[in-house]
Amino acid sequence: MQAKWTSLGLATCCCVASVLGVSPSLAQGLEVIFLPHSDYAAGVNPWSVAIGDLNGDARQDLVVANTGSGTASVYLGNGDGSFGLKTDFPVGSTPLAVAIGDFNADSKPDVVAANYVASATVSVLLGNGDGTLAAKSDFATGNSPSHVAIADFNGDSRPDLVTTSYQASGYVSVLLGAAAGNFGSPTNLAAGSRPLWVAVADLNADGKLDLVTANSSSANVSVLLGNGDGTFAPQKQFPAATGARSVAIGDLDGDGIPDLAVANQTTATVTIHVGDGTGEFNPGAAYPTGSDPRSIAIGDFNLDGRLDLVVSNFGSSTVTVYLGYGNGTFASGVTFSTLANPVTVAVADLNGDGKPDLATANASGSISVLLNLTSTGSPTNVSLTTSPNPSFEGETVTLTAKVSPSDATGSVTFFEGPTPLGVSPLVGDSASLAIGTLFKGSHLLQAVYGGDSFYAASASPTVTQVVNRPPPTLVGVRDVPNDQGGRVFVTWRYLLDQPGATIITRYRIWRRVPPAQAMMAGPRSGEGALSAVDPIGAVRMLWRRSPAGRAEETFWEAIAELPAANLISYGYTAATTQDSMAGSNPYTAFFVQALTSSSNPFDFYNSAPDSGYSVDNLAPPVPAPFVATYLGNANSLHWGTSRAPDLREFRLHRGTSPDFTPGPGNLVVATRDTGYVDAPGAVYYKLAAVDLHGNLSRYALVSPEAPTAALASLVRVEAGAKRVRLTWYAAGNPGLAATVYRRALVGDWVALASLVADGSGYIRYEDTAISEGTRYGYRLGIMDGGVEAFAGETWVTAERPAFALLGARPNPARAGAFSVAFVLADDGPAVLEVLDVGGRRLVGREVGALGPGPHALNLGADRRLPPGIYLVRLRQGGIERVVRAAVID
């Protein structure tokens, strides 16, 4: 069976190898666990790995032959299954195999490499006992040495060498050891065609070491029985499968007689050859491997006392473990991932826990180490769940492992690929770990139970955790306080917008617009047409599902962009498509688009939409001045015009005491006029301004005791760059004589002119002797009882009003009419018009006579406008402004 894993960087995930389809009696103990492989960089095209203690610290070290760089790399072990950085030592050209032995009897391990190309040598590097190696000494072999093994073939207690020669007429070369780590000339012995591997053992129980070669081209193995003096009997061949590449020797059926296991490259099989004790072998079973098997090794991987097999699969980048039943047969292979293209697999206890571990030399440029976690005891099962799944980057994911039986104790280690994420103790039958560091992509997660004194270790199947990049979170769309309405504050945040981690470069704000407005904005695009290159002002059509389940189109306008700045949250003040009205608050929807630096125009992340409404919550100013004149036949009341651009009306209330409460019962009049004549009487009046949104100003109070009349009150002032116009009202005093005074910020009051109130009591003055940008004060001097009293003081700046078309109120409007607020820069000719979307003029007014400053004019009263979209245009002095207005039923 195949346990599939996906590489993440230089690592893959581990799995538990549980044998399936086996009878209960044979299945006992047939479980093996390898932790995720750890990986280390090697030289160019590493081909072979050997294991030994090179520095005498009782910790296993690794030696790797790098065929492409002509070096042997030494990795010193840390004793826990990890290794330090490599140290390279030169050997001959294209070393295909490496082995470790003590060649000079100094109890310091030495290294030998078989050099395949050109030199036809082995390189011997004597060890210094500290993990370093002396310079190489080369010894001749037969042509094309592809493998090397070490043994004492002549009984002189000196290690000898044997190499395979990868030739059509293949042979092995025996080099007998001499003093000081030297070797004699090779003796060549015939083998099969193109032998790639040689193994050594006493195959016939005569106390003399024998040879077995795997012959890749002749599809057989050659057995050469040793004579004990360094010579060998002629080969005897036994059939194997096509592409026999590697052979391992061990007692696979428990009868005390060596058997053979052969990895066959072409047929992708392992074949078993059962020994009879005389050096003869009978064919046994065959088992499928992964793609392109290259080497085979033997060990008891599940600690049941029965030998197992492991094969490196070059083509599938895996190793396959075959658990033995002890009778010469094996369970189906279980596959574990390595890095790409493992050639040679070696077996040893790399972390000192008494369990055989694996190391592979991977031709892609690395070595992989797989530590054995198998333990004895009653079997257990582990399951793993993750929540939430899928999740977002930065979101906490909880991993929960459940172990059965439920009385198991100990801890669970959680892994992503080869990386331990954390260890959690079992609480009951569960252990959990919360992690928040998973990035976008698919992550293979696994839980490994370490076992206890009674229960065996086990591992869960892998769980694929899908992590997506989160969208921005639209926090809210709220009204902007203390304004005239028409604006909302859109706020959002983005989890990934933080220093060192952000991929976001900017944010685009989209606003939903009514279909009629979208039609006026220009071409629209189809569903899914949003892109990172949409310009500001673009209108796009998107589909949504209505509450009734119908598909309906919505229109969205890109209104602004803000740069990403690693802020906790962001905000933008946006205009709404409709303003609030008394008793109605139309909503406007928005969403935020997080844009990346990617060249892919569709690499962006949209928030969910949210909506809000704007409210004009700014009350109009208190009407001022407010003047009451109590006469015998009438009470005459006057007040100044309001500066509020959205004024609806003034409300005048009457009461019998100064602390009366204004209400519907004492309302005298609601009007846009600035005066009212009431019946005579000693009563009190309160006056307030109300805007179109129902906001009510504070009340101004006049009374018989304090009519705020004095002798004259300022009721209007218009300041421009060339003139200042002032109007005072002298209640009940037509023909009143007065002097107008002016002063600048520096200097004294200067009399400008003598004035007389007209028949209505108004005193008007226009000052043209002014300098633009200068601030002036004005007041009236009135003789009263022989003493000059001053009244109606005001200060203005002589400056040109900013020409502006402030917009229609309300918008949209009902009943076919609306008020337009605007500001004229001077008293030159000016035209205010209403056009349909085709540009036809429907309403036009000459408004230049109103003079500079703010004004409001009601349009549509004379000609009721049908429902639709209109353009309101203001022109003066070659400048024009245009706004949109809507009329609805």
Secondary structure, DSSP 8 states (H G I E B T S, - for coil): -B-----BTTB---EEEE--S--HHHHTT-EEEE---EEEE-SSSEEEEEEE-SSSSSS-EEEEEETTTTEEEEE-B-SSS-B---EEEE-SSSEEEEEEE-SSSSSS-EEEEEE-SSS-EEEEE-B-SSS-B---EEEE-SSSEEEEEEE-SSSSSS-EEEEEE-SSS-EEEEE-B-GGG-B---EEEE-SSSEEEEEEE-SSSSSS-EEEEEETTTTEEEEE-B-SSS-B---EEEE--TTEEEEEEE-SSSSSS-EEEEEETTTTEEEEEEE-SSS-EEEEEEEE-SSSEEEEEEE-TTSSSS-EEEEEETTTTEEEEE-B-SSS-B---EEEE-SS-EEEEEEE-SSSSSS-EEEEEETTTEEEEE-B----SB--EEEEEEESSSEETT--EEEEEEEESTT--SEEEEEETTEEEEEEE-BTTEEEEEE----SEEEEEEEEE---SSB--EE---EEEEEE----EEEEEEE-SSS-SSEEEEEEE-TT-STTT--EEEEEEEEEE-HHHHHHH-----TT---TT--TT-EEEEEEE-TTS-EEEEEEEEEEEEE----S-EEEEEE-SS--BTTB---EEEEEEEEES-S-TT-EEE---EEE------------SEEEEE-SS-EEEEE-----TTEEEEEEEEESSTT----GGGEEEEESSSEEEE--SS-EEEEEEEETT--B---EEE-SS--S-SS-EEEEEEE-SS-EEEEEE-TT-TT-EEEEEEEESSS--EEEEEEE--TTSEEEEEE----TT-EEEEEEEEEETTEEEEEEEEEEE------EEEEEESSSBSTT-EEEEEEESSSS-EEEEEEETT--EEEEEE-GGG-SEEEEEEESSSS---SEEEEEEEEETTEEEEEEEEE--
